[in-house]
Amino acid sequence: MTDSTVDADLEDEYWDDEEWEDDDYVFVPEDRGIGRKFAYVGVAFVLVIFLVLGLGGYWLINQINPSDGGSGEPVTLVIPNDAGLATISRLLEEKGVVTNATIFRYYAKWKDISTVRAGEYDRLHTNDSMDDVIARLDQGPVPPKFSEVTFPEGLWLAESAATAIETYPEMDPFEFGAVLTAPDTPRSIYQPEGKPFDGFLFPATYRVEDPDRGNEQKLIDQMIKQFDTVGQEIGLENATAMLEGQSGDVVITPYDAITVASLIEGEANQPAERARVARVIYNRLERDMSLGLDASVLFALGERKTELTRSDLDIDSPFNTRKYGGIPPTPINSPGKDSLVAALNPSTEEGSDGWLYYVLIDKEGNHLFTDDYDEFLAAGDKARADGVF
């Protein structure tokens, strides 16, 4: 028996299938060193991705809702007209309210913010929460701050300008006058072409927003618009038909009625007397008499006086109704609604169709109305003796 034979026999004996059971086998895996390395790299890559996403998410959340949001400095933001979301986002970033305009724009879109009204917004802070900013924008702008200016009835144009400038020193008296002479200034619907703005700056109380305090044009536009509103309310456009036959051959146009209203405003001191003064004016026009009204003489003089001298009464001006007949060429002041109504509705009291004269009889501003010239003179003498004028 050779060595090789012995080895072979031993090998056969050792690997005898009958002596080995299945449980006795040991499986040795193949060498997978390269695969294992790839697995480690993959796991590491996934971990890095999760880390980046986590850090990015944290950064994004902090951009949207900072941990100290709302604790910064107060900010006031003015959003202009027609500003889109991109413009609003940029303004918020410039003011430091949000740190990233792009993120805010997309976040606001995701929040389905629809429209943002123009105006001033407060209660914003630097480094604010985007949710708080969106909620504040949804609430709308703060009510505009305004102040009021009152124009009494019967003011001349120069007096109206002085009243505005006294209330708003930011306004320029020269600019106020320039607006009233500019060809592109919006005119009243009752203002004939070529006629000045006398009579059309309606006397009332106006609210002026702070940004407009120095804006003469806006204030004047308000006053003219208000005149048109009141004119339409009282049917001023129907003046000719309403006054037909009350002034003889003189046809009273809406503009004429405004002029008559300004005369009434300058002459009547008591509300009940406005329609009575109107009746005297139309009676005199019907009889082709001069109106002889002191208020128009004062306008011609350009001076407020309590007494008129002989030389004052002789002033050569178309507004001197003692010297020239008919209605003055323009209104002499800004009449109020009551005077405009009286100009359209002269008194119909018993005997009023004959009234041609009136005279002040007491210090309360009451007048005597009469068709008797001698009674008129006597009442004037008595009032003068009593110190009424």
C-alpha positions as CSV (number, residue, x, y, z in Angstrom):
1,M,0.0,0.0,0.0
2,T,1.5,3.2,-1.1
3,D,1.2,6.6,0.6
4,S,-1.1,7.8,-2.0
5,T,-3.4,4.9,-1.6
6,V,-3.5,5.3,2.1
7,D,-4.4,9.0,1.7
8,A,-7.1,8.2,-0.7
9,D,-8.6,5.7,1.6
10,L,-8.4,8.1,4.5
11,E,-10.1,10.8,2.4
12,D,-12.9,8.4,1.4
13,E,-13.3,7.5,5.0
14,Y,-13.3,11.1,6.2
15,W,-15.9,12.3,3.7
16,D,-18.2,9.3,4.2
17,D,-21.6,10.7,3.5
18,E,-23.2,8.3,5.9
19,E,-21.2,9.6,8.9
20,W,-22.0,13.4,8.3
21,E,-25.3,14.9,9.0
22,D,-26.7,18.1,7.5
23,D,-26.2,19.9,10.8
24,D,-22.5,19.2,10.7
25,Y,-21.9,21.4,7.6
26,V,-20.2,24.8,8.1
27,F,-20.8,27.3,5.3
28,V,-18.0,29.8,4.8
29,P,-19.2,33.0,3.0
30,E,-17.3,34.3,0.1
31,D,-15.0,37.3,0.6
32,R,-17.1,40.4,0.1
33,G,-14.8,43.2,1.3
34,I,-15.6,45.5,-1.7
35,G,-19.4,45.2,-1.3
36,R,-19.1,46.0,2.4
37,K,-17.2,49.2,1.6
38,F,-19.9,50.3,-0.8
39,A,-22.6,49.7,1.8
40,Y,-20.8,51.9,4.3
41,V,-20.5,54.7,1.8
42,G,-24.2,54.4,1.0
43,V,-25.2,54.6,4.6
44,A,-22.9,57.6,5.1
45,F,-24.3,59.4,2.1
46,V,-27.9,58.9,3.3
47,L,-26.9,60.2,6.7
48,V,-25.3,63.3,5.1
49,I,-28.5,63.9,3.1
50,F,-30.6,63.7,6.1
51,L,-28.3,66.0,8.0
52,V,-28.3,68.6,5.2
53,L,-32.1,68.4,4.9
54,G,-32.4,68.7,8.6
55,L,-30.1,71.7,8.8
56,G,-31.8,73.3,5.8
57,G,-35.2,72.7,7.2
58,Y,-34.2,74.3,10.5
59,W,-32.7,77.3,8.7
60,L,-35.9,77.7,6.6
61,I,-38.2,77.4,9.6
62,N,-36.0,80.0,11.4
63,Q,-36.4,82.3,8.4
64,I,-40.2,81.9,8.4
65,N,-40.7,82.1,12.2
66,P,-37.6,83.4,14.0
67,S,-37.3,82.3,17.6
68,D,-37.2,85.9,18.7
69,G,-39.8,87.1,16.1
70,G,-41.7,90.2,17.1
71,S,-39.2,91.4,19.6
72,G,-37.3,93.7,17.3
73,E,-37.6,97.4,16.7
74,P,-41.0,98.8,15.6
75,V,-41.3,99.4,11.9
76,T,-43.8,101.5,9.9
77,L,-44.2,100.4,6.3
78,V,-45.9,102.4,3.5
79,I,-47.1,100.3,0.6
80,P,-47.6,102.3,-2.6
81,N,-50.5,102.0,-4.9
82,D,-50.4,99.1,-7.4
83,A,-47.5,97.4,-5.5
84,G,-47.3,93.7,-6.2
85,L,-46.1,90.9,-3.9
86,A,-42.6,91.1,-5.2
87,T,-42.4,94.8,-4.4
88,I,-44.0,94.3,-1.0
89,S,-41.5,91.5,-0.2
90,R,-38.6,93.7,-1.2
91,L,-39.8,96.6,1.0
92,L,-40.2,94.3,3.9
93,E,-36.6,93.0,3.5
94,E,-35.3,96.6,3.1
95,K,-37.0,97.5,6.4
96,G,-35.5,94.4,8.1
97,V,-39.0,93.0,8.8
98,V,-38.1,89.8,7.0
99,T,-34.6,88.5,6.3
100,N,-35.3,87.1,2.8
101,A,-37.7,88.6,0.3
102,T,-37.7,85.6,-1.9
103,I,-38.7,83.2,0.9
104,F,-41.4,85.6,2.1
105,R,-42.8,85.9,-1.5
106,Y,-43.1,82.2,-1.9
107,Y,-44.4,81.7,1.6
108,A,-47.0,84.3,1.2
109,K,-48.1,82.7,-2.1
110,W,-48.3,79.3,-0.3
111,K,-50.4,81.0,2.4
112,D,-52.7,82.2,-0.4
113,I,-52.4,85.9,0.4
114,S,-54.7,87.6,-2.1
115,T,-54.4,91.3,-2.2
116,V,-52.7,93.9,0.0
117,R,-54.2,97.4,0.2
118,A,-52.0,100.4,-0.3
119,G,-51.3,102.6,2.8
120,E,-49.4,102.8,6.0
121,Y,-48.9,99.7,8.1
122,D,-47.7,99.7,11.7
123,R,-47.2,97.0,14.4
124,L,-44.5,95.4,12.4
125,H,-41.0,94.7,13.8
126,T,-37.6,93.9,12.6
127,N,-36.9,90.2,12.2
128,D,-40.6,89.5,12.5
129,S,-42.4,86.3,12.1
130,M,-43.7,85.9,8.5
131,D,-47.0,84.5,9.8
132,D,-47.4,87.7,11.9
133,V,-46.4,89.9,8.9
134,I,-49.0,88.2,6.7
135,A,-51.7,88.5,9.4
136,R,-50.8,92.2,9.7
137,L,-51.0,92.8,6.0
138,D,-54.4,91.0,5.9
139,Q,-55.7,93.5,8.5
140,G,-55.2,96.4,6.1
141,P,-53.5,99.8,6.6
142,V,-54.0,102.0,9.6
143,P,-56.7,104.8,9.0
144,P,-55.0,107.8,7.5
145,K,-54.2,110.6,9.9
146,F,-56.0,113.8,9.0
147,S,-56.8,117.3,10.3
148,E,-59.7,119.6,9.5
149,V,-60.0,123.0,8.0
150,T,-63.2,125.1,8.0
151,F,-64.1,127.7,5.4
152,P,-67.0,129.9,6.5
153,E,-69.6,131.2,4.1
154,G,-69.0,134.4,2.2
155,L,-65.1,134.3,1.9
156,W,-63.4,135.9,-1.1
157,L,-60.8,133.7,-2.9
158,A,-57.9,135.5,-1.2
159,E,-59.6,134.9,2.2
160,S,-60.1,131.2,1.4
161,A,-56.4,130.9,0.5
162,A,-55.4,132.7,3.8
163,T,-57.7,130.3,5.8
164,A,-56.0,127.2,4.2
165,I,-52.5,128.6,4.8
166,E,-53.3,129.6,8.4
167,T,-54.3,126.0,9.1
168,Y,-51.5,124.4,6.9
169,P,-48.4,126.6,6.9
170,E,-46.9,124.0,4.5
171,M,-49.1,125.5,1.7
172,D,-47.8,128.3,-0.4
173,P,-50.1,131.3,-1.0
174,F,-48.6,131.9,-4.4
175,E,-49.2,128.2,-5.4
176,F,-52.8,128.4,-4.1
177,G,-53.4,131.3,-6.5
178,A,-51.5,129.6,-9.3
179,V,-53.7,126.5,-9.0
180,L,-56.8,128.8,-9.4
181,T,-55.4,130.3,-12.6
182,A,-54.0,127.2,-14.1
183,P,-55.8,126.1,-17.3
184,D,-55.7,122.4,-16.3
185,T,-57.3,122.8,-12.9
186,P,-60.6,120.8,-12.9
187,R,-63.6,123.2,-13.1
188,S,-67.1,123.1,-11.7
189,I,-69.8,121.8,-14.0
190,Y,-71.5,125.2,-13.4
191,Q,-68.5,127.3,-14.2
192,P,-68.6,128.8,-17.8
193,E,-65.4,128.8,-19.8
194,G,-63.3,131.8,-19.0
195,K,-64.9,132.5,-15.7
196,P,-62.8,132.6,-12.5
197,F,-63.2,130.3,-9.5
198,D,-64.9,133.0,-7.4
199,G,-68.0,131.4,-5.9
200,F,-66.9,127.8,-6.4
201,L,-64.7,127.0,-3.4
202,F,-67.6,125.7,-1.4
203,P,-67.7,126.7,2.3
204,A,-67.5,123.7,4.5
205,T,-65.2,121.7,6.8
206,Y,-62.8,119.5,5.0
207,R,-60.6,116.6,6.1
208,V,-57.0,116.8,4.9
209,E,-54.8,113.8,5.2
210,D,-51.3,114.3,6.5
211,P,-49.6,113.5,3.2
212,D,-51.8,116.1,1.5
213,R,-51.2,119.0,4.0
214,G,-49.1,120.9,1.5
215,N,-51.1,120.0,-1.5
216,E,-53.1,123.0,-2.6
217,Q,-54.5,121.2,-5.7
218,K,-56.1,118.4,-3.7
219,L,-57.8,120.8,-1.3
220,I,-59.1,123.0,-4.1
221,D,-60.4,120.0,-6.0
222,Q,-62.3,118.9,-2.9
223,M,-63.9,122.3,-2.5
224,I,-65.0,122.4,-6.2
225,K,-66.3,118.9,-6.1
226,Q,-68.3,119.7,-3.0
227,F,-69.8,122.7,-4.7
228,D,-71.0,120.5,-7.6
229,T,-72.4,117.9,-5.2
230,V,-74.5,120.6,-3.4
231,G,-75.5,122.2,-6.7
232,Q,-76.9,118.9,-8.0
233,E,-78.7,118.3,-4.7
234,I,-80.6,121.6,-5.0
235,G,-81.3,121.4,-8.7
236,L,-79.0,124.3,-9.7
237,E,-79.0,123.2,-13.3
238,N,-82.8,124.0,-13.4
239,A,-82.2,127.6,-12.3
240,T,-83.5,129.2,-15.6
241,A,-86.8,127.3,-15.4
242,M,-87.2,127.8,-11.7
243,L,-86.8,131.6,-12.0
244,E,-88.6,132.2,-15.2
245,G,-90.5,135.5,-15.1
246,Q,-89.1,136.6,-11.8
247,S,-86.5,139.0,-13.2
248,G,-88.3,140.7,-16.1
249,D,-86.3,140.3,-19.3
250,V,-83.2,139.1,-17.5
251,V,-82.8,135.3,-18.0
252,I,-81.2,133.8,-14.9
253,T,-78.7,131.1,-15.8
254,P,-77.2,128.7,-13.2
255,Y,-74.1,130.9,-13.1
256,D,-76.3,134.0,-12.6
257,A,-78.0,132.2,-9.7
258,I,-74.6,131.5,-8.1
259,T,-73.8,135.2,-8.4
260,V,-77.1,136.2,-6.8
261,A,-76.4,133.7,-4.1
262,S,-73.1,135.3,-3.4
263,L,-74.9,138.7,-3.1
264,I,-77.3,137.2,-0.7
265,E,-74.5,135.7,1.4
266,G,-72.8,139.1,1.6
267,E,-76.0,141.0,2.6
268,A,-78.2,138.7,4.8
269,N,-77.2,138.3,8.4
270,Q,-80.2,136.2,9.5
271,P,-81.1,132.8,7.9
272,A,-84.8,133.8,7.5
273,E,-83.8,136.9,5.5
274,R,-81.9,135.1,2.7
275,A,-85.1,134.5,0.6
276,R,-86.2,138.1,1.3
277,V,-83.0,139.5,0.0
278,A,-83.3,137.3,-3.1
279,R,-86.8,138.7,-3.7
280,V,-85.6,142.3,-3.5
281,I,-82.8,141.5,-6.0
282,Y,-85.2,139.9,-8.6
283,N,-87.8,142.7,-8.1
284,R,-85.1,145.3,-8.9
285,L,-83.9,143.4,-11.9
286,E,-87.4,143.2,-13.1
287,R,-87.8,147.0,-12.9
288,D,-84.4,147.6,-14.4
289,M,-83.1,149.2,-11.3
290,S,-79.5,149.1,-10.0
291,L,-79.1,146.6,-7.1
292,G,-77.2,149.1,-4.9
293,L,-75.7,146.5,-2.6
294,D,-72.9,147.4,-0.2
295,A,-71.4,143.8,-0.3
296,S,-70.6,144.2,-4.0
297,V,-68.9,147.6,-3.4
298,L,-66.7,146.1,-0.7
299,F,-65.7,143.3,-3.1
300,A,-64.8,146.0,-5.7
301,L,-62.7,147.8,-3.1
302,G,-61.0,144.6,-2.0
303,E,-61.4,145.6,1.6
304,R,-63.6,144.7,4.5
305,K,-65.1,147.9,6.0
306,T,-67.9,148.6,8.4
307,E,-68.6,152.0,6.8
308,L,-68.5,153.2,3.1
309,T,-67.4,156.7,2.2
310,R,-68.7,158.7,-0.7
311,S,-65.6,158.0,-2.6
312,D,-66.0,154.3,-1.9
313,L,-69.5,154.4,-3.4
314,D,-68.2,156.1,-6.5
315,I,-65.5,153.4,-7.3
316,D,-65.6,152.7,-11.0
317,S,-66.0,148.9,-11.1
318,P,-68.4,146.5,-12.7
319,F,-68.9,145.2,-9.2
320,N,-70.2,148.5,-8.0
321,T,-73.9,147.8,-8.1
322,R,-74.7,151.3,-7.1
323,K,-73.2,152.6,-10.3
324,Y,-73.8,149.8,-12.8
325,G,-77.0,147.9,-13.3
326,G,-77.7,144.2,-13.6
327,I,-75.9,141.3,-11.9
328,P,-72.1,141.6,-11.3
329,P,-69.9,139.8,-13.8
330,T,-68.9,137.0,-11.4
331,P,-69.8,135.9,-7.9
332,I,-68.3,138.1,-5.2
333,N,-67.8,135.3,-2.6
334,S,-68.3,131.7,-1.8
335,P,-72.0,131.2,-1.0
336,G,-73.2,128.4,1.2
337,K,-76.1,126.0,0.5
338,D,-78.7,128.2,2.2
339,S,-77.9,131.2,0.0
340,L,-77.9,129.0,-3.1
341,V,-81.3,127.6,-2.2
342,A,-82.6,131.2,-1.5
343,A,-81.4,132.3,-4.9
344,L,-83.5,129.6,-6.5
345,N,-86.5,130.2,-4.2
346,P,-87.1,133.9,-3.5
347,S,-89.6,134.8,-0.8
348,T,-93.3,134.5,-1.7
349,E,-94.5,136.3,1.5
350,E,-97.5,138.6,1.3
351,G,-96.4,141.9,-0.2
352,S,-92.9,140.6,-1.1
353,D,-93.5,141.1,-4.8
354,G,-93.3,144.8,-4.3
355,W,-90.2,144.9,-2.0
356,L,-87.5,147.1,-3.4
357,Y,-85.6,148.3,-0.3
358,Y,-84.2,146.9,2.9
359,V,-82.2,148.5,5.7
360,L,-80.5,147.2,8.8
361,I,-82.6,148.1,11.9
362,D,-80.8,146.5,14.9
363,K,-77.5,145.1,16.0
364,E,-78.7,141.5,15.7
365,G,-78.7,141.9,11.9
366,N,-82.4,142.2,11.2
367,H,-83.6,144.2,8.3
368,L,-86.8,146.1,7.4
369,F,-88.1,145.1,3.9
370,T,-90.4,147.5,2.2
371,D,-91.7,148.9,-1.1
372,D,-91.9,152.4,0.3
373,Y,-88.8,154.6,-0.2
374,D,-89.8,157.1,2.5
375,E,-90.2,154.3,5.0
376,F,-86.8,153.0,4.0
377,L,-85.2,156.4,4.7
378,A,-86.9,156.8,8.0
379,A,-85.9,153.4,9.3
380,G,-82.3,154.1,8.2
381,D,-82.3,157.4,10.1
382,K,-83.6,155.8,13.2
383,A,-81.1,153.0,13.1
384,R,-78.3,155.5,12.6
385,A,-79.5,157.5,15.6
386,D,-79.6,154.3,17.7
387,G,-76.0,153.5,16.8
388,V,-76.9,150.4,14.7
389,F,-74.4,151.6,12.1
